Amino acid sequence: MEAIINAFFDEMPDANVAKERVTFGTSGHRGRAGERTFNAAHITAITQAVVDFRREVGYQGPLFLGFDTHALSRPAWERALQVLVANDVPVLIEKDHGYTATPLVSHAILQHNTSNTALADGLIITPSHNPPEDGGIKYNPAHGGPADTDVTSWIELRANAYLLRELDDVPLVSLEEALAHVQEYDFTAHYVAGLNSVIDMQAIQRAGLRLGADPMGGTALPVWQAVAKHYALTLEVVNTQVDASFAFMPPDHDGKTRMDCSSSAAMANLLTVKDRFDIAFGNDPDADRHGIVDANGLMNPNHFLAVCIDYLMTHRPEWAASLKIGKTLVSSSMIDRVVASHNRELYEVPVGFKWFVEGLHKGWLAFGGEESAGASLLTRDGAAWSTDKDGIALCLLAAEILAVTGKTPSVYYRELTQRFGEPCYKRVDTACTPEEKAAFKKLNSDSVTAQTLAGEAITAVLVTAPGNGASIGGIKVATENGWFAARPSGTESLYKVYAESFKGPEHVDELIESATTMLSSIL
């Protein structure tokens, strides 16, 4: 890891080279120090651009600054501090300079802005569940959630201008001076004390459940320890190691080290001891994702989202009937059926949690979830809790569901399939050329001329999301019992095809085959 940190400071990106510039994807800017895609220069430029954005929009409150346990995260956090303090930005950091989970930063921003006119925002240094050598940084404006494309484009443009000028006009103070000017804030205490407003913690206490938590070497560790103590739960943290190399992690399905709590390979350590617990859960390093484990193993994220939604619709009496339920276009249609059964309105959006932020912030979206195991929800009385993904609250919701219903989430899901049918879901990646990737942007509802898909009449061809009309960056084709969606990868020379069928695994394979044939002809 020492070589990676040295490269972070020593390697200088060339802003004239496209891949070495600042590039914000769905979860901020990510990269690697040795490839000159995540270096001190990038952090310096991005932080200064965020300072400029704050001035542009008039934020005068503090900036909440957090970082996770990846090797590059602390050096990047220190560099961001040096820039922020040099620009006289008031900065709040975790007490004792500790690391900070993403949902805690979001919650802190919302708490501050509810009672202050001088608005706060936040920066979180994390590459999420990515390998140990990766780095990442994401910006959350005053609404507490991921910045939308307009904001990230503005920051990206400004940051790259600083890189082109070789950072000549970016002020820096020494790390010692920076640390002398920041304020400490107990993110964990504030978050844990408020959990009962979003989760029925008393029900979990009364049930006396045996709970297991695996922080996977990440920022959830102090949170789970505080939750166990504050609420007097029988909760065992199965792994208390924090190691920037994540050497304790079993390899993911492709042999790489990834802290992906939705992967049964990466979650092998917890799965080995699952029988010690009534329910157990894992989180990725910045704790914005959840992995739910019960007697039947690791739950498919789509299945758990459907369970959460059905449960919440019948166990949140203070929620208004007008509240919508959010899902991404590539999440399971089981969710559509569950939402319809409760006479609720579905809010279907493109891939990316940023599409749920406004609804959660303004209180008209009860729940927003995506197929990659990220979700958040309103408090029990219908207020904003975290407008970023909250893996900790979702794990505790799984415990609440078991405590209140007596059913593990996997048993609950089995009952849903008896009511609504059993979907079969699959995703495949297909290699494609830059020209084919570009062609995705030109697709429209007339691009598909076929009348049928895998033996069924086509009922919808979508290039924009039904919920908000935003471009999905690809295409979705639906029939009565199935659908496929395709979108190009933002980082690799491939496109992703998602498909789901309520007619079984053979039909889902048919859908993918038909989709691949259809796409090769129209791209």
C-alpha positions as CSV (number, residue, x, y, z in Angstrom):
1,M,0.0,0.0,0.0
2,E,3.0,2.3,0.5
3,A,3.7,2.4,-3.2
4,I,0.1,3.3,-3.9
5,I,0.2,6.2,-1.4
6,N,3.6,7.4,-2.9
7,A,2.0,7.3,-6.4
8,F,-0.9,9.4,-5.1
9,F,1.5,12.3,-4.3
10,D,4.2,11.7,-6.9
11,E,2.3,11.1,-10.1
12,M,0.9,14.2,-11.8
13,P,-2.1,13.7,-14.1
14,D,-2.0,15.4,-17.5
15,A,-5.3,17.2,-18.1
16,N,-4.7,17.0,-21.9
17,V,-5.1,13.2,-21.6
18,A,-8.8,12.3,-21.5
19,K,-8.5,9.4,-19.1
20,E,-6.4,11.4,-16.6
21,R,-8.9,14.2,-16.2
22,V,-11.5,14.6,-13.5
23,T,-14.6,12.5,-14.5
24,F,-17.7,12.3,-12.4
25,G,-19.7,9.1,-12.9
26,T,-22.8,8.0,-11.0
27,S,-20.9,7.9,-7.7
28,G,-18.3,10.7,-8.0
29,H,-14.8,10.6,-9.4
30,R,-12.9,7.3,-9.0
31,G,-9.6,6.1,-10.1
32,R,-6.1,4.7,-9.2
33,A,-3.0,6.5,-8.2
34,G,-0.6,4.5,-10.4
35,E,-2.8,5.1,-13.4
36,R,-2.8,8.9,-12.7
37,T,-6.6,8.8,-12.4
38,F,-6.8,9.4,-8.6
39,N,-4.0,11.6,-7.3
40,A,-3.4,14.5,-4.9
41,A,-3.8,16.8,-7.9
42,H,-7.3,15.5,-8.7
43,I,-8.4,16.0,-5.0
44,T,-6.9,19.5,-4.9
45,A,-8.7,20.5,-8.1
46,I,-12.0,18.9,-7.2
47,T,-12.0,20.4,-3.7
48,Q,-11.3,23.9,-5.0
49,A,-14.1,23.4,-7.6
50,V,-16.4,22.5,-4.7
51,V,-15.3,25.6,-2.8
52,D,-16.2,27.7,-6.0
53,F,-19.5,25.9,-6.3
54,R,-20.3,26.7,-2.6
55,R,-19.6,30.4,-3.3
56,E,-21.7,30.3,-6.5
57,V,-24.8,29.0,-4.8
58,G,-24.3,30.8,-1.5
59,Y,-23.6,28.0,1.0
60,Q,-22.2,29.6,4.2
61,G,-22.6,26.7,6.6
62,P,-20.0,24.0,7.4
63,L,-18.8,21.3,5.0
64,F,-19.0,17.8,6.6
65,L,-15.9,15.9,5.4
66,G,-15.8,12.1,5.7
67,F,-13.5,9.3,4.5
68,D,-13.5,5.5,4.4
69,T,-10.9,2.8,5.2
70,H,-9.3,2.5,1.7
71,A,-5.5,3.2,1.6
72,L,-5.9,6.4,-0.5
73,S,-8.8,7.8,1.5
74,R,-7.0,9.3,4.4
75,P,-4.3,11.0,2.2
76,A,-7.1,12.4,0.0
77,W,-9.0,13.5,3.1
78,E,-6.0,15.4,4.4
79,R,-5.4,17.1,1.0
80,A,-9.1,18.1,0.8
81,L,-8.8,19.6,4.3
82,Q,-5.7,21.7,3.3
83,V,-7.7,23.2,0.4
84,L,-10.9,23.8,2.4
85,V,-9.1,25.5,5.3
86,A,-7.0,27.6,2.9
87,N,-10.3,28.9,1.5
88,D,-11.8,29.7,4.9
89,V,-14.5,27.0,4.6
90,P,-15.6,25.8,8.1
91,V,-15.1,22.0,8.1
92,L,-16.6,19.4,10.4
93,I,-14.8,16.1,10.8
94,E,-15.4,12.9,12.8
95,K,-14.1,13.1,16.4
96,D,-10.6,11.8,16.8
97,H,-10.1,12.1,13.1
98,G,-12.0,8.8,12.6
99,Y,-13.5,7.6,9.4
100,T,-17.2,8.3,8.5
101,A,-19.9,6.3,6.8
102,T,-21.7,7.9,3.8
103,P,-25.2,7.8,5.4
104,L,-23.9,9.5,8.5
105,V,-22.6,12.4,6.4
106,S,-26.0,12.7,4.6
107,H,-27.9,12.6,7.9
108,A,-25.6,15.3,9.4
109,I,-26.1,17.6,6.4
110,L,-29.9,17.2,6.7
111,Q,-29.9,17.7,10.5
112,H,-27.9,20.9,10.2
113,N,-30.0,22.3,7.3
114,T,-33.3,21.7,9.0
115,S,-32.5,24.3,11.7
116,N,-30.0,26.6,10.1
117,T,-30.3,29.1,7.2
118,A,-26.5,29.0,6.5
119,L,-26.6,25.8,4.5
120,A,-24.1,22.9,4.9
121,D,-22.9,20.3,2.3
122,G,-20.4,17.4,2.3
123,L,-17.6,15.6,0.7
124,I,-17.0,11.8,1.2
125,I,-13.7,10.2,0.2
126,T,-14.6,6.7,-0.8
127,P,-14.5,4.3,-3.9
128,S,-17.4,2.3,-2.3
129,H,-16.9,-1.5,-2.6
130,N,-14.1,-1.2,-5.2
131,P,-10.7,-2.9,-4.7
132,P,-8.2,-1.8,-2.1
133,E,-6.0,0.1,-4.5
134,D,-8.9,2.3,-5.7
135,G,-9.7,5.9,-4.6
136,G,-12.9,7.9,-4.9
137,I,-14.5,11.2,-3.9
138,K,-18.2,12.3,-4.1
139,Y,-20.0,15.5,-3.4
140,N,-23.3,15.9,-1.5
141,P,-24.9,19.4,-1.8
142,A,-27.3,20.9,0.7
143,H,-30.0,18.3,0.0
144,G,-27.7,15.7,1.6
145,G,-27.7,13.3,-1.3
146,P,-25.5,12.7,-4.4
147,A,-25.1,15.7,-6.6
148,D,-27.1,15.7,-9.8
149,T,-25.5,15.8,-13.3
150,D,-25.7,19.6,-13.6
151,V,-23.7,20.1,-10.4
152,T,-21.1,17.4,-11.1
153,S,-20.6,18.7,-14.7
154,W,-20.0,22.2,-13.3
155,I,-17.5,20.8,-10.7
156,E,-15.8,18.6,-13.3
157,L,-15.4,21.4,-15.8
158,R,-14.0,23.8,-13.1
159,A,-11.7,21.1,-11.7
160,N,-10.2,20.2,-15.1
161,A,-9.5,23.9,-15.7
162,Y,-7.5,24.0,-12.5
163,L,-5.6,20.9,-13.6
164,L,-4.8,22.5,-17.0
165,R,-3.3,25.5,-15.1
166,E,-1.3,23.0,-13.0
167,L,-3.1,24.1,-9.8
168,D,-1.2,27.4,-9.8
169,D,-4.2,29.3,-8.4
170,V,-5.3,26.8,-5.7
171,P,-4.3,27.9,-2.2
172,L,-3.1,25.3,0.3
173,V,-2.2,25.4,4.0
174,S,0.0,22.9,5.8
175,L,-1.8,19.8,7.2
176,E,-0.9,21.0,10.8
177,E,-2.7,24.3,10.2
178,A,-5.6,22.6,8.5
179,L,-6.2,20.3,11.5
180,A,-5.9,23.2,13.9
181,H,-8.8,25.0,12.2
182,V,-11.3,22.2,11.8
183,Q,-14.1,21.3,14.3
184,E,-14.9,17.8,15.5
185,Y,-18.4,16.4,15.2
186,D,-19.7,13.1,16.6
187,F,-21.3,11.7,13.5
188,T,-21.8,8.3,15.0
189,A,-23.5,9.5,18.2
190,H,-25.9,11.8,16.3
191,Y,-26.9,9.1,13.9
192,V,-27.3,6.3,16.4
193,A,-29.4,8.4,18.7
194,G,-31.8,9.2,15.9
195,L,-32.3,5.6,14.6
196,N,-35.5,5.0,16.5
197,S,-37.1,7.7,14.4
198,V,-36.6,5.6,11.2
199,I,-36.6,2.0,12.5
200,D,-38.7,0.4,15.3
201,M,-35.7,-0.2,17.6
202,Q,-37.9,-1.1,20.5
203,A,-39.4,-4.0,18.5
204,I,-35.9,-5.3,17.8
205,Q,-35.0,-5.0,21.5
206,R,-38.2,-6.8,22.6
207,A,-37.7,-9.7,20.2
208,G,-34.2,-10.4,21.7
209,L,-32.8,-11.3,18.3
210,R,-29.3,-12.7,17.8
211,L,-27.8,-10.3,15.3
212,G,-24.5,-10.5,13.4
213,A,-22.8,-7.6,11.5
214,D,-19.8,-7.7,9.2
215,P,-18.5,-4.2,8.4
216,M,-16.1,-5.8,5.9
217,G,-13.3,-3.6,7.2
218,G,-15.2,-0.5,6.7
219,T,-16.8,2.6,8.3
220,A,-19.8,0.6,9.7
221,L,-17.6,-0.8,12.4
222,P,-17.9,2.0,15.0
223,V,-21.6,2.4,14.1
224,W,-22.5,-1.2,14.8
225,Q,-20.6,-1.1,18.0
226,A,-22.5,2.0,19.1
227,V,-25.8,0.6,18.0
228,A,-25.3,-2.6,20.1
229,K,-24.4,-0.5,23.1
230,H,-27.0,2.3,22.8
231,Y,-29.9,-0.1,22.2
232,A,-28.6,-3.0,24.4
233,L,-28.9,-5.5,21.5
234,T,-27.5,-9.0,21.2
235,L,-25.4,-7.9,18.3
236,E,-22.0,-9.4,17.5
237,V,-19.6,-7.7,15.1
238,V,-18.0,-10.7,13.5
239,N,-15.0,-8.9,12.1
240,T,-13.4,-5.9,13.8
241,Q,-10.3,-5.7,11.6
242,V,-9.5,-2.5,9.7
243,D,-6.7,-3.1,7.2
244,A,-6.2,-1.0,4.1
245,S,-5.2,-4.0,2.1
246,F,-8.5,-5.8,3.1
247,A,-6.4,-9.0,3.4
248,F,-9.1,-10.7,5.4
249,M,-11.5,-10.6,2.5
250,P,-12.3,-13.7,0.5
251,P,-11.9,-13.2,-3.3
252,D,-14.9,-12.1,-5.3
253,H,-16.4,-14.3,-8.1
254,D,-13.6,-13.1,-10.5
255,G,-10.8,-13.5,-8.0
256,K,-10.5,-9.8,-7.3
257,T,-10.8,-8.3,-3.8
258,R,-14.0,-6.4,-3.6
259,M,-16.0,-5.5,-0.5
260,D,-19.3,-6.1,-2.3
261,C,-22.0,-7.0,0.3
262,S,-24.3,-8.2,-2.5
263,S,-21.8,-10.9,-3.6
264,S,-22.0,-14.3,-2.0
265,A,-18.3,-14.8,-2.8
266,A,-17.3,-11.6,-1.0
267,M,-19.7,-12.3,1.9
268,A,-18.3,-15.8,2.4
269,N,-16.9,-15.0,5.9
270,L,-20.4,-14.0,7.2
271,L,-22.1,-16.9,5.4
272,T,-19.9,-19.4,7.2
273,V,-21.1,-18.3,10.6
274,K,-24.7,-17.4,9.7
275,D,-26.3,-20.1,11.8
276,R,-25.1,-18.4,14.9
277,F,-27.6,-15.6,14.2
278,D,-31.3,-15.1,13.7
279,I,-30.3,-12.6,11.0
280,A,-27.0,-11.1,9.9
281,F,-25.9,-8.4,7.6
282,G,-22.9,-6.8,5.9
283,N,-21.9,-3.4,4.6
284,D,-19.4,-2.1,2.0
285,P,-16.6,0.2,3.2
286,D,-18.6,3.4,3.2
287,A,-21.8,1.6,4.5
288,D,-24.1,2.9,1.8
289,R,-25.0,-0.7,0.7
290,H,-26.5,-3.6,2.6
291,G,-26.3,-7.4,2.4
292,I,-28.9,-9.4,4.2
293,V,-28.1,-12.9,5.4
294,D,-30.6,-15.3,7.1
295,A,-30.9,-19.1,7.4
296,N,-31.3,-19.4,3.6
297,G,-28.1,-17.5,2.8
298,L,-27.5,-14.1,1.2
299,M,-30.7,-12.4,-0.1
300,N,-30.8,-11.2,-3.7
301,P,-31.0,-7.4,-3.4
302,N,-34.1,-7.2,-5.7
303,H,-35.9,-9.7,-3.4
304,F,-35.1,-7.7,-0.3
305,L,-36.3,-4.5,-1.8
306,A,-39.6,-6.1,-2.6
307,V,-39.9,-7.3,1.0
308,C,-39.0,-3.9,2.4
309,I,-41.6,-2.2,0.3
310,D,-44.4,-4.6,1.2
311,Y,-43.6,-4.5,4.9
312,L,-43.3,-0.7,5.0
313,M,-46.7,-0.2,3.2
314,T,-48.4,-2.0,6.1
315,H,-46.2,-0.9,9.0
316,R,-45.9,2.8,8.7
317,P,-49.4,4.1,9.6
318,E,-48.2,7.7,9.7
319,W,-47.1,7.7,6.1
320,A,-49.5,9.5,3.7
321,A,-51.2,7.3,1.1
322,S,-49.9,9.8,-1.6
323,L,-46.3,8.9,-1.0
324,K,-44.6,7.3,-4.0
325,I,-42.2,4.3,-4.0
326,G,-39.0,4.6,-6.0
327,K,-37.2,2.0,-8.1
328,T,-34.7,2.0,-10.9
329,L,-35.6,0.7,-14.4
330,V,-33.4,-2.4,-14.0
331,S,-34.9,-3.4,-10.6
332,S,-37.3,-6.3,-10.4
333,S,-40.9,-6.0,-11.7
334,M,-41.8,-7.8,-8.5
335,I,-41.6,-4.3,-7.0
336,D,-44.2,-3.1,-9.5
337,R,-46.6,-5.8,-8.5
338,V,-46.1,-5.2,-4.8
339,V,-46.6,-1.4,-5.2
340,A,-49.7,-1.9,-7.3
341,S,-51.2,-4.3,-4.7
342,H,-51.1,-1.4,-2.1
343,N,-52.6,1.1,-4.6
344,R,-49.4,3.2,-4.4
345,E,-47.7,5.1,-7.2
346,L,-44.5,3.7,-8.6
347,Y,-41.7,6.2,-9.3
348,E,-39.4,4.5,-11.9
349,V,-36.1,6.3,-12.7
350,P,-32.9,5.7,-14.6
351,V,-29.9,3.9,-12.9
352,G,-28.4,6.0,-10.1
353,F,-29.5,6.9,-6.6
354,K,-29.3,10.6,-7.4
355,W,-32.8,10.3,-9.0
356,F,-34.4,9.6,-5.6
357,V,-32.8,12.5,-3.7
358,E,-35.4,15.2,-4.4
359,G,-38.3,13.0,-3.4
360,L,-36.7,11.8,-0.2
361,H,-35.6,15.4,0.6
362,K,-38.9,16.9,0.0
363,G,-40.8,14.0,1.6
364,W,-43.0,12.8,-1.3
365,L,-41.0,9.6,-1.9
366,A,-41.4,7.1,0.9
367,F,-38.6,4.7,-0.3
368,G,-36.0,4.6,-3.0
369,G,-34.1,1.5,-3.9
370,E,-31.8,0.2,-6.6
371,E,-30.9,-3.3,-7.7
372,S,-27.3,-2.9,-6.5
373,A,-28.3,-3.1,-2.8
374,G,-28.6,0.6,-2.2
375,A,-31.7,2.2,-0.6
376,S,-33.1,4.7,1.8
377,L,-36.4,5.6,3.3
378,L,-38.3,8.4,5.2
379,T,-38.6,8.5,9.0
380,R,-41.6,6.8,10.6
381,D,-43.4,10.2,10.7
382,G,-42.5,11.0,7.0
383,A,-39.5,13.2,7.2
384,A,-36.1,13.0,5.4
385,W,-33.6,10.7,7.2
386,S,-30.8,10.1,4.7
387,T,-31.0,11.2,1.1
388,D,-28.0,9.0,0.2
389,K,-28.0,5.2,0.4
390,D,-28.2,4.0,3.9
391,G,-26.9,0.4,4.3
392,I,-27.1,0.5,8.1
393,A,-30.8,1.5,8.3
394,L,-31.7,-1.1,5.7
395,C,-29.9,-3.8,7.7
396,L,-31.8,-2.7,10.8
397,L,-35.0,-2.7,8.8
398,A,-34.4,-6.4,8.1
399,A,-34.1,-7.0,11.8
400,E,-37.4,-5.0,12.4
401,I,-39.2,-7.1,9.8
402,L,-38.1,-10.3,11.6
403,A,-38.9,-8.9,15.0
404,V,-42.4,-7.7,14.0
405,T,-43.6,-10.4,11.6
406,G,-41.7,-13.4,12.9
407,K,-40.6,-14.1,9.3
408,T,-37.0,-13.9,8.0
409,P,-36.8,-11.7,4.9
410,S,-36.3,-14.8,2.7
411,V,-39.4,-16.5,4.1
412,Y,-41.3,-13.2,3.6
413,Y,-40.2,-13.1,0.0
414,R,-41.3,-16.7,-0.6
415,E,-44.8,-15.6,0.4
416,L,-44.6,-12.7,-2.0
417,T,-43.9,-15.1,-4.9
418,Q,-46.9,-17.2,-3.9
419,R,-49.0,-14.0,-4.3
420,F,-47.4,-12.4,-7.4
421,G,-45.4,-15.1,-9.2
422,E,-41.7,-15.9,-9.2
423,P,-39.5,-13.7,-11.3
424,C,-36.2,-15.0,-12.8
425,Y,-33.6,-12.2,-13.1
426,K,-30.3,-12.1,-15.0
427,R,-27.6,-9.7,-16.2
428,V,-25.0,-10.3,-18.9
429,D,-22.3,-8.1,-20.3
430,T,-21.6,-7.9,-24.0
431,A,-18.5,-6.4,-25.6
432,C,-19.2,-3.4,-27.9
433,T,-17.3,-0.8,-29.9
434,P,-17.1,2.9,-29.1
435,E,-19.5,3.5,-32.1
436,E,-22.0,1.1,-30.7
437,K,-21.8,2.8,-27.3
438,A,-22.4,6.1,-29.0
439,A,-25.4,4.6,-30.9
440,F,-27.2,4.0,-27.6
441,K,-27.6,7.8,-27.2
442,K,-29.5,7.9,-30.5
443,L,-32.1,5.3,-29.7
444,N,-35.8,6.2,-29.5
445,S,-39.1,4.4,-29.1
446,D,-39.2,3.9,-32.9
447,S,-35.8,2.1,-32.9
448,V,-37.5,-1.2,-32.1
449,T,-39.7,-2.3,-35.1
450,A,-40.3,-5.8,-33.9
451,Q,-43.8,-6.6,-32.5
452,T,-42.8,-9.4,-30.2
453,L,-40.0,-10.3,-27.8
454,A,-39.3,-13.9,-26.8
455,G,-42.7,-15.0,-27.9
456,E,-44.8,-12.3,-26.3
457,A,-46.2,-9.0,-27.7
458,I,-44.2,-6.0,-26.8
459,T,-46.1,-3.7,-24.5
460,A,-43.6,-0.8,-24.1
461,V,-40.4,0.5,-25.6
462,L,-38.7,3.0,-23.3
463,V,-35.7,5.3,-23.7
464,T,-36.8,7.7,-20.9
465,A,-37.9,6.7,-17.4
466,P,-41.7,6.7,-16.7
467,G,-41.2,8.3,-13.3
468,N,-39.3,11.5,-14.2
469,G,-38.9,11.5,-18.0
470,A,-35.1,11.4,-17.7
471,S,-33.1,9.6,-20.4
472,I,-32.1,6.1,-19.3
473,G,-29.0,6.2,-21.4
474,G,-30.1,3.0,-23.2
475,I,-33.4,1.2,-23.8
476,K,-36.0,-1.0,-22.0
477,V,-38.4,-3.3,-23.8
478,A,-41.3,-4.9,-21.9
479,T,-43.9,-7.6,-22.4
480,E,-46.7,-8.9,-20.1
481,N,-44.4,-11.4,-18.4
482,G,-40.9,-10.1,-19.0
483,W,-38.5,-7.3,-20.0
484,F,-35.0,-6.5,-20.9
485,A,-33.0,-3.3,-20.5
486,A,-29.6,-2.4,-22.0
487,R,-27.2,0.4,-21.3
488,P,-23.5,1.0,-22.1
489,S,-20.9,0.8,-19.3
490,G,-19.5,4.2,-18.3
491,T,-16.0,2.7,-17.8
492,E,-15.6,-0.4,-20.0
493,S,-16.0,-1.3,-23.7
494,L,-19.2,-3.3,-23.1
495,Y,-23.0,-2.9,-22.6
496,K,-25.0,-4.4,-19.9
497,V,-28.2,-6.4,-20.6
498,Y,-30.6,-6.9,-17.7
499,A,-33.6,-9.2,-18.2
500,E,-36.4,-10.6,-16.0
501,S,-39.2,-13.1,-16.7
502,F,-42.1,-14.4,-14.6
503,K,-42.2,-17.5,-16.9
504,G,-39.0,-19.1,-15.6
505,P,-35.2,-19.4,-16.4
506,E,-35.7,-20.6,-20.0
507,H,-37.7,-17.6,-20.8
508,V,-35.2,-15.2,-19.3
509,D,-32.5,-16.8,-21.5
510,E,-34.8,-16.3,-24.5
511,L,-35.2,-12.6,-23.5
512,I,-31.4,-12.1,-23.4
513,E,-30.9,-13.9,-26.7
514,S,-33.7,-11.9,-28.3
515,A,-32.3,-8.7,-26.8
516,T,-28.8,-9.3,-28.1
517,T,-30.1,-10.0,-31.6
518,M,-32.3,-7.0,-31.6
519,L,-29.5,-4.7,-30.2
520,S,-26.9,-5.9,-32.8
521,S,-29.3,-5.0,-35.6
522,I,-30.3,-1.5,-34.3
523,L,-26.9,-0.4,-33.0
